[in-house]
Amino acid sequence: MQKKLEQLKSYREKIEAGGGKTRIDKQHEAGKKTARERIDLLLEPGSFVEINTFAGNEDISNLEHPGEGVVTGYGTVNGQKIFVFAQDFTVTGGSLGKIHAAKISKVLDLATKTGAPVIGFNDSGGARIQEGIDALDGYGQILYRNTIASGVIPQISVIMGPCAGGAVYSPALTDFIIMVKDIGRMFITGPQVIKAVTGAEVSMEDLGGALTHNQISGVAHFIVESEEACVILLSKLLSYLPSNNLEEPPQYDSREPVGNQEELLNIVPEEPHLSYDVRRVIELIVDAGELLEVQALYAPNAVVGFARFDGRTAGIVANQPTYLAGCLDINASSKIARFVRFCDCFNIPVVTLMDVPGYLPGFAQEYGGIIRHGAKILYAYSEATVPKITVILRKAYGGAYIAMGSSSLRADAIFAWPTAEVAVMGPEGAVNIIYYNEISKSENPQETREKLEAEYRAKFANPYISCAKGYVDDVIDPRQTRYKIIASLKAFSNKRETRPQKKHGNITL
């Protein structure tokens, strides 16, 4: 037995050595950790259990592809069970072959069966060309499982190296993509192909770098400076999420918000054309002022992310007046809709802070399909059966008012600050239409317009009419916002809603 144990130890050491010292050194020189180092960094010490360790290696004494270029298994993060796979770039560039794909597929199957989140560290040169269609089928097997697991368990992809061609679609099917700055790359075709086809010169960073996908394409959800920072972010993100769709998010001790609640009284300017940072409102009402913002660099006219109220996770959706006046455009619509749907999948209540002047007008938006994309928000809020709490901070105009968690879309509680303006359109536009003749014939059109705008705002664009008609539950002192939200979330925590039986709806993708 002792001899066999020594042999086992020798075999395991060969597997754990990956592509060998030279390739590991090269990986480190590129500013990247190895697959096993990444797993060790993420999971609690001693918790990792590797699976399929010797897969694909029939002749263990003559290893050609140790571990088949991917390390798979499970362990714990903050006591929570997590399944994980990490592509090993030191072994054939982390290329995906049949056995490599089978190992990842098994992790996804086990995670789905046991109801545990799965995290994938992507660092691969792509399909193993010499395996031909077997490699392509391997991708297909993974993509199918990503889809089946969607809405059942949280799936998080981390891009810590190249992720090219068909490989990009597995992360795209997961819930969140984290990219490490300078080393993470995602692209369908490389710069050489683009140059050959179009003649255009493009850098790898501009094509598929972390900033590109976090700010321009919207493919990624988070950008981090280092692999260490990535692990910290992963731990924080997981702390907000349940392990699966049948569980509730974890609960923590309540923590008081930061700052003085009196600040809420003056945070919204009296002049409707002036902006303010809605993130400050969020800081003043959530536990410890902490917001884990999702897609912070993309569509900045909308702010979405996770926070806690009285220790309980909530999804925050807010219009951001500092960018495009908080209007809903194509990108913001997709950003909000996807986030609301994620929250609904995993029993996370949605708290909406509304200050929206409308859908963004213009040829670019119309030609780009703002009607189609804008409908996604309507669909997402209508479809969601989790508790939905809405607070109208200022503007609530037209179709955008309906979209942002209105009573029409079955919000469970709607509160309005005294500064709220709920109307078909803003006073400026309404007055120009309703009183066009009166203004044009006036001796002083500007003075007449301002007078009529003030009258319209006082008579129509206020929260009390909506409250009287039952569309708003209460007009509240801004300093009561946190406590109203907490009370509502507690009241609706066991909410149940039955919908017509159907296979699934047909969202306007």
C-alpha positions as CSV (number, residue, x, y, z in Angstrom):
1,M,0.0,0.0,0.0
2,Q,2.8,2.4,0.9
3,K,4.3,2.0,-2.6
4,K,0.9,2.7,-4.2
5,L,0.4,5.8,-2.1
6,E,3.8,7.0,-3.1
7,Q,2.9,6.4,-6.7
8,L,-0.4,8.2,-6.2
9,K,1.5,11.2,-4.7
10,S,3.8,11.2,-7.7
11,Y,0.9,11.1,-10.2
12,R,-0.9,13.9,-8.4
13,E,2.2,16.1,-8.3
14,K,2.5,15.7,-12.1
15,I,-1.1,16.8,-12.5
16,E,-0.7,19.7,-10.2
17,A,2.4,20.8,-12.0
18,G,0.3,21.7,-15.0
19,G,2.3,22.7,-18.0
20,G,5.6,22.7,-16.0
21,K,7.8,25.3,-14.4
22,T,8.8,27.1,-17.6
23,R,5.1,27.7,-18.6
24,I,4.1,28.6,-15.1
25,D,6.9,31.2,-15.0
26,K,5.7,32.6,-18.3
27,Q,2.2,32.8,-16.9
28,H,3.5,34.8,-13.9
29,E,5.6,37.0,-16.2
30,A,2.4,37.9,-18.0
31,G,0.9,39.1,-14.7
32,K,-1.4,36.1,-14.4
33,K,-1.8,33.4,-11.7
34,T,-2.2,29.8,-12.5
35,A,-5.5,28.0,-12.4
36,R,-4.8,26.4,-9.1
37,E,-3.5,29.6,-7.6
38,R,-6.8,31.3,-8.6
39,I,-8.9,28.6,-7.0
40,D,-6.8,28.7,-3.8
41,L,-7.2,32.5,-3.7
42,L,-11.0,32.2,-4.0
43,L,-11.9,29.3,-1.8
44,E,-11.5,29.0,2.0
45,P,-8.2,27.2,2.9
46,G,-8.6,23.4,2.9
47,S,-12.1,23.5,1.4
48,F,-11.3,22.6,-2.2
49,V,-12.3,19.2,-3.4
50,E,-11.1,18.5,-6.9
51,I,-13.1,16.3,-9.3
52,N,-12.0,14.5,-12.5
53,T,-8.4,15.0,-11.5
54,F,-7.0,12.4,-13.8
55,A,-9.6,12.7,-16.6
56,G,-8.1,12.2,-20.1
57,N,-4.8,10.8,-18.8
58,E,-4.9,7.0,-19.4
59,D,-1.1,6.8,-19.3
60,I,-0.4,8.8,-16.2
61,S,3.3,8.1,-16.5
62,N,3.5,10.0,-19.7
63,L,1.2,13.1,-19.4
64,E,0.6,15.0,-22.5
65,H,-2.2,17.3,-21.3
66,P,-2.2,17.3,-17.4
67,G,-5.7,17.8,-16.2
68,E,-6.8,18.4,-19.8
69,G,-6.2,22.1,-19.4
70,V,-8.8,22.8,-16.7
71,V,-9.1,22.3,-13.0
72,T,-12.6,21.6,-11.6
73,G,-14.2,21.0,-8.2
74,Y,-16.0,22.6,-5.3
75,G,-15.3,24.4,-2.0
76,T,-16.6,27.2,0.1
77,V,-16.6,31.0,0.1
78,N,-17.7,32.6,3.4
79,G,-19.1,29.1,4.3
80,Q,-21.2,28.9,1.2
81,K,-20.7,25.9,-1.1
82,I,-19.4,27.0,-4.6
83,F,-18.6,24.9,-7.7
84,V,-15.6,26.2,-9.7
85,F,-13.6,25.6,-12.8
86,A,-10.4,27.3,-13.8
87,Q,-8.9,26.9,-17.3
88,D,-5.1,26.2,-17.2
89,F,-3.3,28.3,-19.8
90,T,-0.1,26.5,-19.0
91,V,-1.5,23.3,-20.5
92,T,-2.0,23.7,-24.3
93,G,-3.0,27.3,-23.8
94,G,-6.0,26.3,-21.9
95,S,-7.6,25.1,-25.2
96,L,-10.9,23.3,-25.0
97,G,-11.1,19.7,-26.2
98,K,-13.7,17.0,-25.6
99,I,-12.5,16.0,-22.1
100,H,-11.8,19.6,-21.1
101,A,-15.5,20.4,-22.0
102,A,-16.7,17.3,-20.2
103,K,-15.1,18.4,-17.0
104,I,-16.7,21.8,-17.1
105,S,-20.1,20.2,-18.1
106,K,-19.9,18.0,-15.0
107,V,-19.3,21.0,-12.7
108,L,-22.3,22.7,-14.2
109,D,-24.5,19.6,-13.8
110,L,-23.4,19.1,-10.2
111,A,-23.9,22.8,-9.3
112,T,-27.4,22.7,-10.8
113,K,-28.4,19.5,-9.1
114,T,-27.2,20.6,-5.7
115,G,-28.3,24.2,-6.0
116,A,-24.9,25.9,-5.6
117,P,-23.4,28.9,-7.5
118,V,-20.8,28.2,-10.1
119,I,-17.8,30.4,-10.9
120,G,-15.7,29.9,-14.0
121,F,-12.2,31.4,-14.5
122,N,-11.7,31.8,-18.2
123,D,-8.2,31.8,-19.6
124,S,-8.0,29.9,-22.9
125,G,-6.7,30.2,-26.4
126,G,-9.9,28.7,-27.8
127,A,-10.9,25.4,-29.3
128,R,-8.4,22.6,-29.6
129,I,-8.2,22.7,-33.3
130,Q,-6.7,19.2,-33.7
131,E,-9.9,17.7,-32.1
132,G,-12.1,19.2,-34.8
133,I,-15.8,18.9,-34.3
134,D,-15.4,17.2,-30.9
135,A,-14.1,20.5,-29.6
136,L,-17.1,22.3,-31.1
137,D,-19.5,19.9,-29.6
138,G,-17.7,20.5,-26.3
139,Y,-18.6,24.2,-26.5
140,G,-22.2,23.3,-27.4
141,Q,-22.5,21.0,-24.3
142,I,-21.4,23.8,-22.1
143,L,-23.6,26.4,-23.7
144,Y,-26.6,24.1,-23.3
145,R,-25.9,23.7,-19.6
146,N,-25.4,27.4,-19.1
147,T,-28.9,27.9,-20.5
148,I,-30.6,25.2,-18.4
149,A,-28.9,26.4,-15.2
150,S,-30.0,30.0,-15.9
151,G,-32.4,31.2,-13.3
152,V,-31.7,28.1,-11.2
153,I,-28.2,28.9,-9.8
154,P,-26.1,32.1,-10.0
155,Q,-23.4,31.7,-12.7
156,I,-20.4,34.1,-12.6
157,S,-17.7,34.2,-15.3
158,V,-14.3,35.7,-14.6
159,I,-12.2,36.7,-17.6
160,M,-8.5,36.4,-16.6
161,G,-6.9,36.0,-20.0
162,P,-8.0,35.5,-23.6
163,C,-11.6,34.3,-24.2
164,A,-12.1,34.1,-28.0
165,G,-14.4,32.9,-30.7
166,G,-17.1,30.5,-29.6
167,A,-15.7,30.5,-26.1
168,V,-17.2,34.0,-25.4
169,Y,-20.7,32.7,-25.5
170,S,-20.5,30.7,-22.4
171,P,-19.7,33.8,-20.2
172,A,-22.4,35.7,-22.2
173,L,-25.0,33.2,-21.1
174,T,-24.0,33.6,-17.4
175,D,-25.4,36.1,-15.0
176,F,-22.3,38.3,-14.4
177,I,-19.0,38.8,-16.1
178,I,-16.0,40.2,-14.3
179,M,-13.0,41.2,-16.3
180,V,-9.5,41.8,-14.9
181,K,-8.0,44.9,-16.4
182,D,-5.0,44.5,-18.8
183,I,-5.2,40.7,-18.9
184,G,-8.8,39.9,-19.6
185,R,-9.8,39.8,-23.3
186,M,-13.1,38.9,-25.0
187,F,-13.5,38.9,-28.8
188,I,-15.1,37.0,-31.6
189,T,-12.3,37.6,-34.1
190,G,-8.8,38.9,-33.5
191,P,-7.2,42.1,-34.8
192,Q,-5.5,40.2,-37.6
193,V,-8.8,38.9,-39.0
194,I,-10.4,42.4,-38.7
195,K,-7.5,43.9,-40.6
196,A,-7.7,41.2,-43.3
197,V,-11.4,41.7,-43.8
198,T,-11.8,45.5,-43.3
199,G,-8.3,46.9,-43.6
200,A,-8.7,48.6,-40.2
201,E,-6.0,48.6,-37.6
202,V,-7.3,47.8,-34.1
203,S,-5.5,47.0,-30.9
204,M,-6.4,44.0,-28.7
205,E,-7.3,46.4,-25.8
206,D,-9.7,48.4,-28.0
207,L,-11.2,45.3,-29.5
208,G,-11.9,43.2,-26.4
209,G,-10.4,44.8,-23.3
210,A,-12.0,45.1,-19.9
211,L,-12.8,48.8,-20.4
212,T,-14.3,48.2,-23.8
213,H,-16.8,45.6,-22.6
214,N,-17.6,47.5,-19.4
215,Q,-18.1,50.9,-20.9
216,I,-19.0,50.5,-24.6
217,S,-20.4,47.1,-25.4
218,G,-22.1,46.3,-22.1
219,V,-21.0,42.7,-22.3
220,A,-19.2,42.8,-18.9
221,H,-20.6,43.8,-15.6
222,F,-17.5,44.5,-13.5
223,I,-13.9,45.6,-14.1
224,V,-11.2,45.0,-11.5
225,E,-7.6,46.1,-11.3
226,S,-6.1,42.7,-10.2
227,E,-6.8,39.1,-9.6
228,E,-6.7,39.7,-5.9
229,A,-9.3,42.5,-6.3
230,C,-11.4,40.1,-8.3
231,V,-11.6,37.6,-5.5
232,I,-12.7,40.3,-3.1
233,L,-15.4,41.4,-5.5
234,L,-16.6,37.8,-5.9
235,S,-16.9,37.3,-2.2
236,K,-18.9,40.5,-1.9
237,L,-21.2,39.7,-4.8
238,L,-21.9,36.2,-3.5
239,S,-22.8,37.7,-0.1
240,Y,-25.8,39.3,-1.7
241,L,-27.0,36.2,-3.5
242,P,-28.9,33.1,-2.6
243,S,-27.3,29.8,-3.6
244,N,-30.3,29.0,-5.9
245,N,-33.7,30.0,-6.9
246,L,-35.5,28.1,-4.1
247,E,-33.6,29.9,-1.3
248,E,-33.7,33.5,0.0
249,P,-30.7,35.7,0.0
250,P,-28.6,35.6,3.1
251,Q,-29.5,38.0,5.9
252,Y,-27.0,40.0,8.0
253,D,-27.2,42.3,10.9
254,S,-28.8,45.7,10.1
255,R,-26.4,48.6,9.8
256,E,-27.3,52.3,9.9
257,P,-26.8,54.3,6.7
258,V,-24.0,56.8,6.4
259,G,-24.5,60.6,6.6
260,N,-27.2,62.7,8.1
261,Q,-30.8,62.0,7.0
262,E,-31.4,65.8,7.0
263,E,-29.4,65.9,3.8
264,L,-32.3,64.1,2.0
265,L,-34.4,67.3,2.5
266,N,-32.3,69.3,0.1
267,I,-30.7,66.7,-2.2
268,V,-33.2,67.3,-5.0
269,P,-32.8,70.8,-6.4
270,E,-35.9,73.0,-6.5
271,E,-35.0,74.0,-10.0
272,P,-36.2,71.0,-12.2
273,H,-33.4,71.5,-14.7
274,L,-30.6,71.0,-12.2
275,S,-29.2,67.6,-11.6
276,Y,-28.0,65.6,-8.5
277,D,-26.2,62.3,-8.0
278,V,-28.8,59.6,-7.2
279,R,-26.0,57.5,-5.7
280,R,-25.9,59.9,-2.8
281,V,-29.6,59.2,-2.2
282,I,-28.9,55.5,-2.2
283,E,-26.0,56.0,0.3
284,L,-28.3,57.8,2.7
285,I,-31.0,55.1,2.8
286,V,-29.2,51.7,2.5
287,D,-27.4,49.8,5.2
288,A,-23.9,51.3,5.8
289,G,-24.3,53.3,2.6
290,E,-23.0,50.3,0.6
291,L,-24.1,49.8,-3.0
292,L,-22.5,47.0,-5.1
293,E,-23.1,48.7,-8.4
294,V,-23.5,46.5,-11.5
295,Q,-22.4,47.8,-14.9
296,A,-21.3,51.1,-13.4
297,L,-19.6,52.3,-16.5
298,Y,-22.3,51.3,-19.0
299,A,-25.4,53.3,-19.6
300,P,-24.7,55.7,-16.7
301,N,-28.1,57.3,-17.0
302,A,-29.3,54.3,-15.0
303,V,-27.8,53.0,-11.7
304,V,-28.4,49.3,-10.7
305,G,-26.9,47.2,-8.0
306,F,-27.2,45.4,-4.8
307,A,-27.7,46.9,-1.3
308,R,-29.3,45.9,2.0
309,F,-32.1,47.2,4.0
310,D,-32.2,46.1,7.6
311,G,-29.7,43.3,6.7
312,R,-31.8,42.0,3.8
313,T,-30.6,42.1,0.1
314,A,-32.5,44.3,-2.3
315,G,-31.9,45.2,-5.9
316,I,-31.7,48.9,-6.5
317,V,-32.8,50.5,-9.8
318,A,-32.5,54.3,-10.1
319,N,-32.5,57.0,-12.8
320,Q,-29.3,59.1,-12.8
321,P,-30.1,62.8,-13.4
322,T,-26.4,63.6,-13.9
323,Y,-26.3,61.8,-17.3
324,L,-28.9,62.4,-20.0
325,A,-31.1,63.9,-17.3
326,G,-31.9,60.3,-16.3
327,C,-33.7,59.6,-19.6
328,L,-34.3,56.0,-20.6
329,D,-32.3,55.1,-23.8
330,I,-31.6,51.8,-25.6
331,N,-28.7,50.8,-23.4
332,A,-30.3,51.8,-20.1
333,S,-33.4,49.9,-21.0
334,S,-31.5,46.7,-21.6
335,K,-29.4,47.2,-18.4
336,I,-32.4,47.8,-16.2
337,A,-34.5,45.0,-17.7
338,R,-31.8,42.3,-17.3
339,F,-31.0,43.3,-13.8
340,V,-34.7,43.3,-12.7
341,R,-35.1,39.8,-14.3
342,F,-32.1,38.5,-12.4
343,C,-33.5,39.8,-9.1
344,D,-36.8,38.1,-9.9
345,C,-35.1,34.8,-10.7
346,F,-33.4,34.8,-7.3
347,N,-36.0,36.2,-4.9
348,I,-34.4,39.6,-4.5
349,P,-36.9,42.5,-4.0
350,V,-36.6,45.4,-6.3
351,V,-36.4,49.0,-4.9
352,T,-36.8,51.7,-7.6
353,L,-35.9,55.3,-7.2
354,M,-37.6,57.2,-10.0
355,D,-36.6,60.5,-11.5
356,V,-37.2,60.1,-15.2
357,P,-38.2,62.8,-17.8
358,G,-39.0,60.2,-20.5
359,Y,-37.5,58.0,-23.1
360,L,-34.6,59.6,-24.9
361,P,-35.8,61.2,-28.2
362,G,-33.8,61.4,-31.5
363,F,-33.1,59.7,-34.7
364,A,-30.3,57.5,-33.3
365,Q,-32.7,56.1,-30.7
366,E,-35.6,55.6,-33.0
367,Y,-33.4,53.9,-35.7
368,G,-31.7,51.9,-33.1
369,G,-35.0,50.4,-31.8
370,I,-35.8,52.3,-28.7
371,I,-39.4,51.0,-29.0
372,R,-38.2,47.4,-29.0
373,H,-35.5,47.9,-26.3
374,G,-37.7,50.2,-24.2
375,A,-40.3,47.6,-24.0
376,K,-37.9,45.3,-22.2
377,I,-38.3,47.3,-19.0
378,L,-42.1,47.1,-19.2
379,Y,-41.8,43.4,-19.7
380,A,-39.3,42.9,-16.9
381,Y,-41.2,44.8,-14.2
382,S,-44.5,43.3,-15.3
383,E,-43.1,39.8,-15.2
384,A,-41.4,40.2,-11.8
385,T,-43.3,38.7,-8.9
386,V,-40.8,39.7,-6.1
387,P,-41.7,42.6,-3.8
388,K,-41.4,45.8,-5.8
389,I,-41.1,49.1,-4.0
390,T,-41.0,52.4,-5.8
391,V,-40.1,55.9,-4.6
392,I,-40.7,58.8,-6.9
393,L,-38.0,61.4,-6.1
394,R,-38.9,64.0,-8.7
395,K,-39.8,63.6,-12.4
396,A,-42.2,60.8,-13.5
397,Y,-43.2,61.6,-17.0
398,G,-45.1,59.8,-19.7
399,G,-44.3,56.2,-20.7
400,A,-41.1,56.2,-18.8
401,Y,-43.1,56.7,-15.6
402,I,-45.0,53.6,-16.4
403,A,-41.8,51.6,-17.1
404,M,-40.0,52.5,-13.9
405,G,-42.0,50.3,-11.6
406,S,-45.4,52.1,-11.6
407,S,-48.6,50.9,-10.0
408,S,-49.7,49.9,-13.5
409,L,-47.0,47.3,-13.6
410,R,-48.0,46.0,-10.1
411,A,-45.6,47.7,-7.8
412,D,-46.5,46.7,-4.3
413,A,-45.8,50.0,-2.6
414,I,-45.3,53.4,-4.2
415,F,-44.1,56.5,-2.3
416,A,-43.5,60.0,-3.5
417,W,-41.4,62.8,-2.2
418,P,-43.1,66.2,-2.1
419,T,-40.8,67.2,-5.0
420,A,-42.4,64.5,-7.2
421,E,-43.9,65.6,-10.5
422,V,-46.2,62.9,-12.0
423,A,-47.6,63.9,-15.4
424,V,-48.0,62.9,-19.0
425,M,-45.1,65.2,-19.9
426,G,-43.1,68.0,-18.2
427,P,-44.7,71.4,-17.6
428,E,-42.5,73.0,-20.3
429,G,-43.7,70.7,-23.1
430,A,-47.3,70.6,-21.8
431,V,-47.6,74.4,-21.7
432,N,-46.1,74.8,-25.1
433,I,-48.8,72.5,-26.5
434,I,-51.9,73.4,-24.4
435,Y,-51.3,77.2,-24.4
436,Y,-49.6,77.7,-27.7
437,N,-52.0,80.4,-29.0
438,E,-52.0,82.2,-25.7
439,I,-48.2,82.3,-25.5
440,S,-47.7,83.3,-29.1
441,K,-50.1,86.2,-28.9
442,S,-48.8,87.4,-25.6
443,E,-46.9,90.7,-25.4
444,N,-44.2,88.9,-23.4
445,P,-44.2,85.2,-24.4
446,Q,-41.4,84.2,-22.1
447,E,-43.0,85.7,-19.0
448,T,-46.4,84.2,-20.0
449,R,-44.8,80.8,-20.5
450,E,-43.0,80.8,-17.1
451,K,-46.3,81.9,-15.4
452,L,-48.3,79.1,-17.1
453,E,-45.5,76.5,-16.3
454,A,-45.7,77.4,-12.7
455,E,-49.5,77.1,-12.7
456,Y,-49.3,73.8,-14.5
457,R,-46.7,72.4,-12.1
458,A,-48.7,73.5,-9.1
459,K,-52.0,72.2,-10.4
460,F,-51.1,69.0,-12.3
461,A,-47.4,68.0,-11.8
462,N,-47.5,67.1,-8.2
463,P,-47.8,63.8,-6.3
464,Y,-51.1,64.6,-4.5
465,I,-53.3,64.1,-7.6
466,S,-51.8,60.6,-8.1
467,C,-52.2,59.9,-4.5
468,A,-55.8,60.9,-4.6
469,K,-56.4,58.6,-7.5
470,G,-54.7,55.7,-5.8
471,Y,-51.6,55.5,-8.1
472,V,-49.3,56.6,-5.2
473,D,-49.7,55.2,-1.7
474,D,-48.3,58.1,0.2
475,V,-46.4,61.3,0.0
476,I,-43.6,61.1,2.5
477,D,-41.0,63.1,4.2
478,P,-37.7,62.2,2.4
479,R,-36.2,61.4,5.8
480,Q,-38.7,58.6,6.2
481,T,-37.6,56.9,3.0
482,R,-35.4,54.1,4.5
483,Y,-38.0,53.2,7.1
484,K,-40.9,53.1,4.7
485,I,-38.9,50.8,2.4
486,I,-37.9,48.5,5.3
487,A,-41.5,48.3,6.5
488,S,-42.7,47.5,3.0
489,L,-40.1,44.9,2.4
490,K,-41.1,43.2,5.7
491,A,-44.8,43.4,4.8
492,F,-44.4,41.8,1.4
493,S,-41.6,39.3,2.3
494,N,-44.0,36.4,1.9
495,K,-45.7,37.7,-1.2
496,R,-47.1,35.1,-3.5
497,E,-48.5,35.8,-7.0
498,T,-50.0,33.4,-9.4
499,R,-49.7,34.0,-13.2
500,P,-51.4,32.2,-16.1
501,Q,-49.8,28.9,-16.9
502,K,-47.5,29.1,-20.0
503,K,-44.3,27.7,-21.2
504,H,-42.6,31.1,-21.2
505,G,-43.3,34.6,-22.4
506,N,-41.7,36.2,-25.5
507,I,-39.7,39.2,-24.3
508,T,-38.8,41.8,-27.0
509,L,-35.2,40.8,-27.3
